[in-house]
Amino acid sequence: MSQIATNQQPVQTPKKAKKKRFTFEGFTLLKWLIYLFFFVFLLVPLFSILLVSFTGQPINIFGSFVSQKIFSSTLKKLSEMSWDAYAAIIQGKGYFAALVNSLELSTSVALLVTVMVLPIAYAFARTKMPLKGVFAALCTIPLICPTFISSYGFQLMFGKTGWVNHIYRSMGGDGVLFDVQSMLGIALVQIFFFFPYALWPMVAAFKISDVTLEEASQNLGAKSWYTFLRVTLPLAMPGIVSSMLLLFTVSFSDFGTPIILAPKDLNLIVVEAYREIAGFFNWSGSAVLTVIMLLVAAFFFWMQRLVVRGKEYGTISGKPSKQKLNDHKGALTVLTIYSGLVVLVPLLAAGSVFLSSIATTWGHHALPDGYTLAHYKTIFSTSYQNIVNSMILAAGALVLSVVVATFVSYFVVRRGSSGLDFVSSIPLIVPGIALGIAMIQTFNTAPLQLTGTALLLIIAYTIRRMPYMIRSTMGSMMAIRKDIEEAAVSLGASPLLAALTVIGPLMLPGIAAGAILVFVTVIKETSISILLAPTDWAPMSLAVFQNLLRGEYYTASAMAILIIVIVIILQAIAKKLAKDHLY
Amino acid sequence: MGSVKIEHLGKVFNGVTALEDVNLEIKEGEFFALLGPSGCGKTTTMRCIAGFETPTSGKIYIGDRDVSQIPANQRNCGMVFQSYALFPHLTVFENVAYSLNMRRFYQGGFGTKMAVLANLLNRRLGKVNREIEQKVRDALDFVELGQMADRLPTELSGGQQQRVALARALIMEPAVLLMDEPLSNLDKKLRNVMRVTIRQIQQKVGITTIFVTHDQEEAMSMADRVAVMNKGKLVQVDTPTALYSNPVSQFVADFVGSSNIFTGTVKDSNDGQTIIAINEQQVLRSAYPTGKKDVEVIIRPESIRLYTEDQPTTNDNILAGTVTMSTYLGPAVRYDVKVGDLQFEVDTTFEGGNPLLAPGVKVKLEIDPSRVVIL
């Protein structure tokens, strides 16, 4: 018999659609804990440094909540807010010079790198250049070296007693090639150590450009250089512009290079901020500089997003067209020599540091006077504690990052929490030195007096690296199909238990790879370490820095090499883990 | 315990109505298919039963229990996913044992809980429970995968993965078994085998089973009853044969097999039969009464017998037409026949040797009145 489904008006039972389900309460609590973490350790510090930049005096936000007295004093300070510091900058006084210098530096670095890298990117993407593999491997050196070590390497090469200048003088030159302790020196280090940031996006941009358009142009009778200028280059333009903006931000927030190479009379915004806080405890000045740094970084970050979003896939066509690779003999020779020279510079700088680490003394001649392993012995005896500190701090940041990042990606990917996605990516635009200053200011006094503790250091590291960690956990989270989780639930597991027994183990390779990278960047980290680390928790990077300041160059070199070796090993492991996704 | 009742089920996704007033009663032990085109709400209905979606309105009962507010992990619904959703990091054995371990986790004390967790995270840490081991072995033998216990799901063929998914769902002795397009990931040959296998297993276990499919052949060949859905509503719930021979709407007729569908005018309806004029010249007799004047007429292509002009017919319910095209399909021949200004599809069995009728040949279409459905 046929039953016809009744089609009467449905009986409406308009329950509140947004009724939260009781079982997910444990998760909801977790989510708010994570929000609280970012609120306390990121948003409040940034907000309070903004206030300080107007009041000119330190403000205790957490104190204002617990103590009536602090609250009224905070109110009083807030009533005295003024635009004076900003007005001075606009009028060209105060920190105006530092801002201009920094902008000048970052702009020239971004432009020069782009010009320098353009032929190399073209060679990688569109020619049969030999030694591509070797060059690519050498290109990882700049990314492995922390910039303050690279700068020191440049000093060893181009300083007054540097070996390059020894060779220069032996060839009849006089004095030095150029003064490495200058804007030029800083720019050169940044150029040669940041160029991979631009190289790979540009290679991708050249590869993407539609070859059929180029062929069409050549068909129409255009010469190949004309085709390159009028067709290939414009098509690759969005990629190039985006990497330029990225370079600008990286150069602008770099602390390691200027702190080693900036002479006393050169004002750069990061150095100035550091000097104000570390030298004079000038809250007002450092706050203003922090806010400016943030605004500039945020602006360029936003611009980059804009460029990428608009054009990225503009010319990708569905079918992968086979690209004809340029194999013109003369062009290849020129490109190979040129690329080889560029990638050789970072290698030479790192090699100089290594040579210095095994030199008895170095500086009288182009080569060291003798060789010894004594400096390594020294660092393992006297600086042993720094190595241990680094390991503990990095491990702490690793654990904290894993926990926070895993849950953040769970909420973002599975529960569509765009709020957490936004909050957790804020650190992308906060230069390390800015985050450090904001944290010192906020946690300087009771009730949350954390400045000078290892805990705050670990939290700062964690927050700084959070966006990168989340990117890696989010990737592996998205690779896990939703129905796997649902299968676990249908088999009787609560959502939390399903996460623990199914999602967790499946995410493990991704988490592990991301965690190692956090560990690596913490060991490399300069700005946060120099600003926040108390003496008894000084990590390796701070030890290198202090040794350099004290003139103990050889031990500094040995420690720097140790850092580089640890970074290389861990990065290789992370790479292997990320590749070996078992499933 | 195993019956399912759905009352006035409704679901709205961001202002879009996915389900509207769905009412269903599925008997204990029944093999029930939800059939419809994609986006018709069949999967949403199943996910509401499983507890993965919260209905906007309505109630769902499993047995006598109102499960509408009960979370998915406490509903005791076994589910076989379209992609099987086997846990890729666990062996076949561990996949099948998962629900038993979960049960142990919730029922056991702290020590048991830790042991279960340890066992799930690393099989060397925890001891496998004897009772569970035996049950899993039996379940794997039942689906003929006893040899595969220690393999990872990725090392199995599609059909084997399917059987693991089935064993994993059945071992928890669920009140209802839910299957979401269980055969869509298999190739055609394996699909036919698994159709029989699933049906046999279901009969042996005697479990109430609901399965979602967009393939009418699958639904018709496996299910005791089929619910046809369209645009979030139930259109017809019936046995496969009734669904085929007495579709309640043009949509059902069209979705369940191919049909000749056209409009006609009722000339006379009495004595339990109806005379319909289908175009100016010709009339057709149907064995069903109707009260309407203008009707839809549905005739299955294989319910028509085709005769050439000189052949005798067995009844007088005949339309005259001309062949316009003949298509040879192997066991059958399909003729397109023009009757007045209407186009008919007629399926005849291929009897060997006979050449096909050429276009232009005049034919008679003889139709059994009991197979002329009017709406």
Interface residues (C-beta under 8 A of the other chain):
Chain A: M1 S2 Q3 I4 A5 T6 N7 Q8 Q9 P10 V11 Q12 T13 P14 K15 A17 R21 T23 R481 D483 I484 E486 A487 A488 V489 S490 L491 G492 A493 S494 P495 L497 A498 L500 T501 V502 P505 L506 L582 Y583
Chain B: H8 G10 V12 E20 D21 V22 N23 A50 G51 F52 T54 T56 S57 G58 P71 A72 N73 Q74 R75 N76 C77 G78 M79 F81 Q82 S83 A85 L86 F87 P88 H89 Y98 S99 M102 R103 F105 Y106 L117 L120 L121 T154 R168 A169 M172 K233 L234 V235 Q236 V237 D238 A242 L243 N246 V248
